[in-house]
Amino acid sequence: MARPMLASDLVDEGRPAALTFDDVPPEFRPSNWRRWLGKVKTRHVAEALVSEIEEKRAREMAASEMRSDAYCQWLADHDLATPSGRPLRGWDSTSLARWEDSQ
């Protein structure tokens, strides 16, 4: 009986293996959005505050957006984003969060 094919079997010698969610830096993972709270400045939440959104909620939204933007930039840097900067199919934050929850 033949052994199952592994992803490593598909990689040409001298060519790096395909990236997986394991390769995503921890700071870009959805569960770590709180790490970004310290980077939120007043200018990031000014519009939300004018709209009478509670400051705590505005800061959380800004931190989550900053994390998401950084993740999309990481994807683009690794050719895993569309020309418009959106994640390729299977690399969106929802898929990453599902993977992270399964770990």
C-alpha positions as CSV (number, residue, x, y, z in Angstrom):
1,M,0.0,0.0,0.0
2,A,1.3,3.4,-0.9
3,R,1.9,6.0,1.8
4,P,-0.2,9.2,1.8
5,M,1.3,12.1,0.0
6,L,2.6,14.8,2.3
7,A,2.7,18.6,1.5
8,S,6.5,18.3,1.7
9,D,6.4,15.9,-1.2
10,L,5.0,18.6,-3.4
11,V,7.8,21.1,-2.7
12,D,10.6,21.4,-5.3
13,E,14.1,21.1,-3.8
14,G,15.5,24.6,-3.2
15,R,12.0,26.1,-3.0
16,P,10.5,26.9,0.4
17,A,7.5,25.0,1.6
18,A,4.1,26.6,1.3
19,L,3.1,28.8,4.2
20,T,0.5,27.6,6.7
21,F,-1.4,29.4,9.5
22,D,1.5,28.2,11.8
23,D,3.6,30.7,10.0
24,V,1.4,33.7,10.8
25,P,3.2,35.7,13.5
26,P,1.3,35.6,16.9
27,E,0.6,39.3,17.0
28,F,-1.5,39.1,13.8
29,R,-3.7,36.3,15.1
30,P,-7.4,37.3,15.9
31,S,-7.1,36.3,19.6
32,N,-4.3,38.8,20.1
33,W,-6.1,41.9,19.1
34,R,-5.8,43.3,22.6
35,R,-2.0,43.6,22.1
36,W,-2.9,46.4,19.7
37,L,-4.8,48.5,22.3
38,G,-1.5,50.2,23.3
39,K,-1.0,51.4,19.8
40,V,-4.4,53.1,19.6
41,K,-4.1,56.9,19.6
42,T,-6.7,59.5,20.0
43,R,-6.6,60.2,16.2
44,H,-7.7,56.6,15.6
45,V,-10.9,57.0,17.6
46,A,-11.8,60.7,17.1
47,E,-14.5,60.0,14.5
48,A,-16.1,57.3,16.7
49,L,-16.1,59.6,19.7
50,V,-17.8,62.3,17.7
51,S,-20.4,59.7,16.8
52,E,-20.9,59.1,20.5
53,I,-19.5,55.6,20.6
54,E,-18.2,54.8,24.0
55,E,-14.4,55.4,24.2
56,K,-13.6,51.9,25.4
57,R,-15.5,50.3,22.5
58,A,-14.0,52.8,20.0
59,R,-10.5,51.8,21.2
60,E,-11.3,48.1,20.9
61,M,-12.7,48.6,17.4
62,A,-9.6,50.5,16.4
63,A,-7.2,47.9,17.8
64,S,-9.1,45.1,16.0
65,E,-8.9,47.1,12.7
66,M,-5.2,47.8,13.2
67,R,-4.5,44.1,13.8
68,S,-6.5,43.2,10.7
69,D,-4.7,45.8,8.5
70,A,-1.3,44.4,9.7
71,Y,-2.4,40.9,9.0
72,C,-3.5,41.9,5.5
73,Q,-0.1,43.6,4.9
74,W,1.6,40.4,6.1
75,L,-0.5,38.4,3.6
76,A,0.4,40.9,0.8
77,D,4.1,40.6,1.7
78,H,3.8,36.8,1.2
79,D,1.8,37.0,-2.0
80,L,-1.4,35.8,-0.2
81,A,-3.5,38.8,-1.0
82,T,-5.4,40.0,-4.1
83,P,-4.3,43.1,-6.0
84,S,-6.9,45.1,-4.0
85,G,-5.3,43.9,-0.7
86,R,-7.9,41.3,0.3
87,P,-6.8,37.9,1.7
88,L,-6.8,35.1,-0.8
89,R,-9.5,32.5,-0.3
90,G,-8.8,30.4,2.8
91,W,-6.5,33.1,4.3
92,D,-9.2,35.5,5.7
93,S,-9.3,36.3,9.4
94,T,-12.3,34.0,9.9
95,S,-10.4,31.0,8.6
96,L,-7.4,32.0,10.7
97,A,-9.6,32.3,13.8
98,R,-11.2,28.9,13.2
99,W,-7.7,27.4,12.8
100,E,-6.5,29.1,16.0
101,D,-9.6,27.8,17.9
102,S,-8.8,24.3,16.8
103,Q,-5.3,24.4,18.2
